[in-house]
Amino acid sequence: MANSFVEGAADACTASGLSPLLSIGALTVFRRLAKPSSKSTNSSSSSSSSATSSGPYEPPPLDPSCALRTWYWMDLASLLPVLLLQPRKGHATLDMCAAPGGKSTLVAQHIFSHSASSLPPPLVAAPSSSAAGTGQEGTGPGSAGSSGGAGDAVAAAGYAAGASPLPLGPGKLSCNEPDRGRLQRLNRVLEEYLPTTARMNVEVGIGTEHVVRPRDTARVPSDW
């Protein structure tokens, strides 16, 4: 997974021998190339790229301009929860068991990166005169008896009448991890992949009030 906080991260992935797989919004995914054939000569095997599927996962390089790592190694299936959640700028998101940090990093990319999609800004209530001729005072997107289409039309009329959108906050990411050893790894990953401007809106903690740990058998239903 390319780090969208790093400009040119996708090019760095390609230059390192990774093959493009898919691109969805702020997410760009690459895959490691297949292992060379066992019939290859010893010389070709020794010079093979470190980005092959059989070798160890080398630490991704640091970008010299921002000191962040250019990509994150993770299983493709681990991307699915974030893709289904569809976090966007302005969202407040809770990762209840966040270590080692891959999904949290991806959520942060969707909320805080420059290429992230934004939520529609909330609209300041339009003046009551904008509802003149409807026969109802205070008609708006959430008014009783109005259809979804009518609500959108009223919102559009509010913008046309000069109503301004409320400022949209940057969003927030809360990362909980009950295991202290894994918590240290989570903090390290967030420091290596998120810029300071994003980490200002990220909270990391033990979060035991939110997480049921398997070893707390008294709190786990017997049918789990």
N, C-alpha and C positions, 0 to 999 in steps of 0.2 A: 504494500500500500504506500503510494507516494505521499510525502508530507506536503499538503497544500499550503502550509505556512512558509515553505521554502520556494522561492522563485527558481524555476528551472529544475525542480526535483524530478519531473518526468524525464527530462533529457539526461539527468544523472543516472536514472534507473536504466535507460536504454544503453548509455555508454558503458554501464557495468555488466552488460550481457543479459539483462532481464527482458522478457518479451511482453509487449502490451497485451492485456487480457480484456479489460472493460473500463469504461469511463462513465460515471453517473454523477452529474453535478460537481461537487467538490471532491468526489472520490475518483481516483485513478489507480487501477490495480494492474500489477505486472505479475508474471510467473517466472519461476526459475526454469531454465532449459533442462531437457532430459539428459540423463547421464550418457556420456559417450559409450559407444559399443565396446564390449570387452575385448574385441579383436583389434582395437586400436593399438598402435605401437606405444611403447613405454614413453617415448619422447612426447607424443601427442597427449598422452594421459597426464603427464607431469605439467604440461602447459595449459591444461584445460582451465576454463574460467571458474572462479569461486562461486558463480551463480548457477551451478548445476544442482539438480534436485537430489543428488546423493551425498554431496559433501556437507560439511558443517555450515551452519548459518553464521557467516562472518558479520561482525558489527557493522551496520550501515555507516558510511562516511559522514563526517560533519561538514556542513556547508560553510565555507570560509567567510561568507558575508554576514551570517547570523548565528553561527555556532550551533545550529540545530541539525539533527540527523535527517537525512534526505528521504529515507523510507523506513517502514516498520514491517518486520516479518510476522505474518499471521496467517492462519488457515482461512481459506475462502469462506467456509461456512460461518466463521465468526463474524463476518460482515453482515450477515442476514438480519440479526436483531436490530442493528442500527438502520439498515435500509428500510425495514418495516416500520420502525419508529418514526422515521423522517423528521429528525430534529432540524430546526431552522433558527435563523437569527431572531432573538427575542424570546426563545423558549427557555424555560427552567427545567433542567433534566437531572434525574437522580439515577446514578449507577450504584446499585445496592451491594455489589460484590465486584469491585472494580479492578483489582490486581489480575494480571500484571500491568494492564493499562492500555491494551490495544483498542478495545471498544471505546474507552473513555477518550483516547486520542482522536478516534474517528468522529465521535460525537462533538468534540471540541472543534474539529475542522468544519463540521456542518453548522455550528453556531457562530464561531468567531472568525473564520477565515474570510479573506476579502472576496472569495468566490462563492461564499455561502448564500443561499436563497433567504429572502426576508419574509417575515409575516406581513400581511397587509396592516398598515398602521391604523390604530383606532381613530375614529372620526369624532371630532368635537361636534356636539349637538348643533344642528343647523338652527337658525332663527325660526320661530314659530311661523313667521310670514311665509316661509318656504312651503308650508303645508296649506296655504290658502287655496281654496277651491276644492279641497278634498272632503270637506264636511266634517273633519275630525281634527281636534287639536292634539299636537304632540305626536303625530304620525311619524313613525321611524322604523328602522330595520327590525326592532324587537317588539313592535306594537302588536297587541292581540288582534287577530283577525286578518293580518296582512300575510300574504304568501311570500315565499322565498324570493321570487322574482320581483315582487313589489318592493321588498326590503332593499334589494340591490338597486332598484331604480331610485328609491328615496335617498340612499347613500350617495348615488351619483349626483342627484339633484343638490344634495348638501355641498358637495365639492364645487359644483357649478355656481352655487350661491355665495361662495367665498369662504366656506368653513374650512379650517385647516386641520390636518391630522395631528394627533398628539405625538410627541417624541417617543420613539420606540427604544426601550432599553437594550443593552447589549446581550442580555440573556445571562444564564447562570448554569453552571455544572457542579453538582455535588457528587463526590466520589467517596463511597463508604467501603471500608475493607476491615473486617474484624481481626484478621491475622496480622500481628505486628511485623513479622518478617516480610510478608508479602506487601504490607503497607509501605515499607522502605523502598521496595522495588517499584511500586506504583509512583511514589514521589520522584524517584530517579527518572522514570520514563516520561512523566509529565514535564520535568525540567529539561529533558533532552529533546522533546518534540514540540513543545508549546512556547511561543514567545511570551515575554513578560506581560504584554497587553492582554493576552488571553488568560494567563495564569491569575491575573488580578480578579477574574470573575469565576475562578474555580476554587471550591472548598474541598479539602481532603481530611477525612477523619476516620475514627474507629467505627462509628455508626452502629453500636450494638443495639440501640433502641429500634433500629430499622431492620436488622439482619438476624435471622434465626440460624445459628450455627449447628451443623449436624451433631457435634459433641454435646450440645445442650439437650440431652435426650428427654428431659422432663417437659420441654417445650415443643417437641416434635411429635405430630400425630403418629399413632402406631401403624397406620396404613401407608406411611411414606416409604 
